C-alpha cells in the first residue's frame, strides 16, 4: 500500500487521460506506472463500455476494478469479477426510447457489453470511431428491448449539442428522480441507473479496497465526472474542461494534450504532503 497520502487514483479517459488523438501520452503512461510502483491503486472511471475501456487498462498495467458505463458497471480488469451492475430499469428504458424516438435522434442501448442501434447513422459512425467498438443494427429499439426483456446497462442519445441541451431540459423533470442523466461529451446525453454514476461507483471501490475518501484523487473533464470530483478528497479537472467544470475542482491541472495526469501524479502522489 502507498506510503503517501493518496492511495487511490481514478482517471477519466476521454479528454482527460487520452489526448486529442485518443491515445495515452507517454508521459502520462509513465506517471501511472510510477504511481502504481509507489503503491497507489489506479482505476479508470469512464462512460465507455467495459470492452472499450479494457485495452487502455491493459496498456497502463491496471489490475483493479474499473468504473465503466458511467459507474453502472464496475468490473475487474483481470478476473472479470463484477463488483456491481446497476442497469436502467426496463420500463424506464422503454419510456426514454419512446420519448427520444419522437425527435428522431440517434440512440445507443447496451446489453451484455454490446451496443445496439436502430440503424447506422453518422452519429453511430462517430461513436464507433471514438469507442473502437462495432455496433449492432437491430431496427426498432423498443421492439428489440421488449423481445430481449432485459434491463439495458445504459442509454446514450447522440445529436447536436443545442438539441441535447433542449432534450436534457425536457427529460430532467420527467426522469430526474428515477435516473441519472448527464452529458458526457457535449453531443452525448447519457441515461443510467440513479446510482450508476462515477461518484457512487468510486465510493464502492474505495470501500472495497479500504481507502478513505480523503485518500482519493479523481481526475476528469466533463459533467459526468462531477460526482466523482465532488466525492474524492482531491477533485482535479484538466485544463481543457469548460469553466463550469473547473469551478467544481480542488485543483486544475494541465490539459489532456499537455499530460495533465502526469502533473497530478508528480504533484500529489510522488510527493509527501
C-alpha positions as CSV (number, residue, x, y, z in Angstrom):
1,X,0.0,0.0,0.0
2,X,1.2,3.5,-0.7
3,X,3.2,5.3,1.9
4,X,1.9,8.6,0.5
5,X,-1.3,10.4,1.4
6,X,-3.3,9.5,-1.7
7,X,-3.8,5.8,-2.2
8,X,-6.4,5.6,-5.0
9,X,-6.3,7.5,-8.3
10,X,-9.4,7.5,-10.5
11,X,-8.9,8.6,-14.1
12,X,-11.5,9.5,-16.7
13,X,-10.4,8.5,-20.2
14,X,-11.8,10.7,-23.0
15,X,-10.4,14.3,-22.9
16,X,-8.7,13.6,-19.6
17,X,-6.2,10.7,-19.8
18,X,-6.5,10.4,-23.6
19,X,-5.1,13.1,-25.8
20,X,-6.9,14.6,-28.8
21,X,-5.7,11.6,-30.9
22,X,-7.5,9.2,-28.4
23,X,-4.1,7.9,-27.2
24,X,-2.4,7.8,-23.9
25,X,0.6,10.1,-23.9
26,X,3.9,8.6,-23.0
27,X,4.5,10.9,-20.0
28,X,1.0,10.1,-18.6
29,X,1.6,6.4,-19.1
30,X,4.9,6.6,-17.2
31,X,3.4,8.6,-14.4
32,X,0.7,6.0,-13.9
33,X,3.4,3.3,-13.7
34,X,5.3,5.4,-11.1
35,X,2.1,5.8,-9.1
36,X,1.4,2.1,-9.1
37,X,5.1,1.4,-8.1
38,X,4.6,3.8,-5.2
39,X,1.7,1.6,-4.0
40,X,-1.3,3.7,-5.2
41,X,-4.2,1.8,-6.8
42,X,-5.1,3.3,-10.1
43,X,-8.5,2.8,-11.8
44,X,-10.3,4.1,-14.8
45,X,-13.6,5.9,-14.4
46,X,-15.2,6.2,-17.8
47,X,-18.5,6.4,-19.6
48,X,-17.1,3.8,-22.0
49,X,-18.2,0.2,-22.2
50,X,-16.0,-2.3,-20.3
51,X,-14.8,-3.8,-23.5
52,X,-13.8,-0.3,-24.8
53,X,-12.0,0.6,-21.6
54,X,-10.2,-2.6,-21.1
55,X,-7.4,-2.1,-23.8
56,X,-6.4,1.1,-22.1
57,X,-6.4,-0.6,-18.7
58,X,-4.1,-3.2,-20.1
59,X,-1.8,-0.6,-21.7
60,X,-1.5,1.1,-18.3
61,X,-1.0,-2.2,-16.4
62,X,-4.1,-1.5,-14.3
63,X,-5.2,-4.6,-12.4
64,X,-8.1,-3.2,-10.4
65,X,-11.8,-2.9,-10.7
66,X,-12.8,-0.5,-13.5
67,X,-15.6,2.0,-13.3
68,X,-17.4,1.8,-16.7
69,X,-20.7,2.8,-18.3
70,X,-20.6,6.0,-16.1
71,X,-20.5,3.8,-13.0
72,X,-23.3,1.4,-13.9
73,X,-20.8,-1.5,-14.3
74,X,-17.8,-2.0,-12.0
75,X,-15.8,-5.0,-13.2
76,X,-12.3,-6.3,-12.5
77,X,-9.8,-5.7,-15.3
78,X,-8.1,-9.1,-14.8
79,X,-10.5,-11.5,-13.3
80,X,-13.7,-10.2,-14.8
81,X,-15.4,-10.3,-11.4
82,X,-18.4,-7.9,-11.3
83,X,-18.5,-5.8,-8.1
84,X,-21.9,-4.5,-9.2
85,X,-24.1,-3.9,-12.2
86,X,-26.8,-1.2,-11.9
87,X,-28.7,-1.1,-15.2
88,X,-31.6,1.1,-16.3
89,X,-34.9,-0.4,-15.2
90,X,-36.7,-2.0,-18.1
91,X,-39.9,0.1,-18.1
92,X,-38.0,3.4,-17.7
93,X,-35.7,2.4,-20.6
94,X,-38.7,1.9,-22.8
95,X,-40.1,5.3,-21.8
96,X,-36.8,7.0,-22.6
97,X,-36.6,5.3,-26.0
98,X,-40.2,6.2,-26.9
99,X,-39.7,9.9,-25.9
100,X,-36.4,10.3,-27.8
101,X,-37.8,8.5,-30.9
102,X,-40.3,11.3,-31.3
103,X,-37.4,13.6,-32.2
104,X,-35.6,11.0,-34.4
105,X,-32.3,11.4,-32.5
106,X,-29.8,8.6,-32.6
107,X,-29.9,6.2,-29.6
108,X,-27.5,3.5,-28.4
109,X,-28.6,0.9,-25.9
110,X,-26.2,-1.6,-24.2
111,X,-26.9,-5.2,-23.3
112,X,-24.1,-7.6,-22.1
113,X,-21.4,-5.2,-23.1
114,X,-22.7,-4.9,-26.7
115,X,-24.0,-1.7,-28.2
116,X,-27.2,-1.8,-30.2
117,X,-28.7,0.8,-32.6
118,X,-31.8,1.0,-34.8
119,X,-29.7,1.8,-37.9
120,X,-26.3,3.1,-38.9
121,X,-26.1,6.9,-38.9
122,X,-23.3,9.5,-38.9
123,X,-23.7,9.5,-35.2
124,X,-23.1,5.8,-34.9
125,X,-20.0,6.2,-37.1
126,X,-18.8,8.9,-34.8
127,X,-19.4,6.7,-31.7
128,X,-17.6,3.8,-33.3
129,X,-14.6,5.9,-34.2
130,X,-14.3,7.0,-30.6
131,X,-15.1,3.7,-28.8
132,X,-13.4,1.4,-31.4
133,X,-16.4,-1.0,-30.9
134,X,-18.7,-2.0,-33.7
135,X,-22.4,-1.5,-33.2
136,X,-25.2,-4.0,-33.9
137,X,-28.1,-2.8,-36.0
138,X,-31.5,-4.2,-34.9
139,X,-34.2,-2.0,-36.2
140,X,-36.8,-0.7,-33.7
141,X,-35.0,-0.4,-30.4
142,X,-38.2,-0.6,-28.3
143,X,-39.3,-3.8,-30.0
144,X,-35.8,-5.2,-29.7
145,X,-35.7,-4.4,-26.0
146,X,-39.1,-5.9,-25.4
147,X,-38.0,-9.1,-27.2
148,X,-34.9,-9.3,-25.0
149,X,-36.8,-8.5,-21.8
150,X,-33.6,-7.2,-20.3
151,X,-32.6,-4.0,-18.4
152,X,-30.0,-2.1,-20.5
153,X,-26.8,-1.1,-18.8
154,X,-27.1,2.4,-20.2
155,X,-28.8,4.5,-22.9
156,X,-27.0,7.2,-24.9
157,X,-28.5,9.8,-27.2
158,X,-26.2,11.4,-29.8
159,X,-27.1,14.6,-31.6
160,X,-26.0,18.3,-31.8
161,X,-25.3,20.0,-28.5
162,X,-28.1,22.5,-28.7
163,X,-30.6,19.7,-29.3
164,X,-29.0,17.7,-26.4
165,X,-29.5,20.7,-24.1
166,X,-33.1,21.1,-25.1
167,X,-33.7,17.3,-24.6
168,X,-32.0,17.5,-21.2
169,X,-34.3,20.3,-20.1
170,X,-37.3,18.2,-21.1
171,X,-36.3,14.9,-19.6
172,X,-34.9,16.0,-16.2
173,X,-38.4,16.9,-14.8
174,X,-39.7,13.6,-16.1
175,X,-36.9,11.1,-15.2
176,X,-34.6,13.2,-13.0
177,X,-35.6,11.5,-9.7
178,X,-35.6,8.0,-11.3
179,X,-32.5,8.0,-13.5
180,X,-29.0,9.6,-13.5
181,X,-29.0,11.9,-16.6
182,X,-25.8,13.6,-17.7
183,X,-23.8,14.9,-20.7
184,X,-20.5,13.2,-21.2
185,X,-19.3,14.8,-24.4
186,X,-21.3,17.9,-25.5
187,X,-23.2,15.8,-28.0
188,X,-23.8,12.7,-25.8
189,X,-26.7,12.6,-23.3
190,X,-26.5,9.5,-21.1
191,X,-29.2,7.8,-19.1
192,X,-28.3,5.4,-16.3
193,X,-29.4,4.0,-13.0
194,X,-29.7,6.6,-10.3
195,X,-26.6,5.1,-8.6
196,X,-25.0,4.5,-11.9
197,X,-22.7,7.4,-11.7
198,X,-18.9,7.8,-11.2
199,X,-19.2,9.2,-7.6
200,X,-21.2,6.2,-6.2
201,X,-19.0,3.8,-8.1
202,X,-15.9,5.4,-6.7
203,X,-17.3,5.2,-3.2
204,X,-18.0,1.5,-3.7
205,X,-14.4,0.8,-4.9
206,X,-12.9,2.8,-2.1
207,X,-14.9,0.8,0.4
208,X,-13.9,-2.5,-1.2
209,X,-10.2,-1.6,-1.0
210,X,-10.4,0.1,2.4
211,X,-9.4,3.5,1.2
212,X,-10.7,6.6,2.9
213,X,-12.4,9.4,1.0
214,X,-9.6,11.9,1.7
215,X,-7.1,9.4,0.3
216,X,-8.6,9.5,-3.2
217,X,-7.8,11.7,-6.2
218,X,-10.3,11.8,-9.1
219,X,-9.4,13.5,-12.4
220,X,-12.0,14.3,-15.1
221,X,-13.1,16.9,-17.5
222,X,-16.9,16.9,-18.0
223,X,-20.4,16.9,-16.5
224,X,-20.4,13.1,-16.0
225,X,-17.3,13.5,-13.8
226,X,-18.8,15.9,-11.3
227,X,-20.0,13.3,-8.8
228,X,-16.6,11.7,-8.5
229,X,-14.8,15.0,-8.5
230,X,-17.1,16.1,-5.6
231,X,-16.6,12.7,-3.8
232,X,-12.8,12.5,-3.9
233,X,-10.6,14.0,-1.3
234,X,-8.9,15.8,-4.2
235,X,-11.1,16.5,-7.2
236,X,-9.0,17.5,-10.2
237,X,-10.1,18.9,-13.5
238,X,-7.9,19.1,-16.6
239,X,-7.2,22.5,-18.2
240,X,-9.2,21.7,-21.4
241,X,-12.5,21.4,-19.4
242,X,-15.3,24.0,-19.6
243,X,-15.2,26.8,-17.0
244,X,-18.3,25.5,-15.1
245,X,-16.5,22.1,-14.6
246,X,-13.3,23.8,-13.5
247,X,-15.2,25.7,-10.9
248,X,-16.0,22.4,-9.1
249,X,-12.4,21.4,-8.8
250,X,-10.0,21.5,-5.9
251,X,-7.2,21.7,-8.4
252,X,-7.0,22.4,-12.2
253,X,-4.0,20.7,-13.9
254,X,-2.7,21.0,-17.4
255,X,-4.7,19.9,-20.4
256,X,-5.1,16.3,-21.7
257,X,-2.7,17.2,-24.6
258,X,-0.2,18.6,-22.0
259,X,-0.2,15.4,-19.9
260,X,-2.2,16.8,-17.1
261,X,-2.4,13.4,-15.4
262,X,1.4,13.3,-15.2
263,X,1.3,16.6,-13.4
264,X,-1.2,15.3,-10.9
265,X,0.8,12.2,-10.1
266,X,4.0,14.1,-9.7
267,X,2.5,16.8,-7.5
268,X,0.2,14.8,-5.3
269,X,1.2,11.2,-5.3
270,X,5.0,11.2,-5.6
271,X,5.5,14.0,-3.1
272,X,4.8,13.6,0.6
273,X,2.4,16.2,1.8
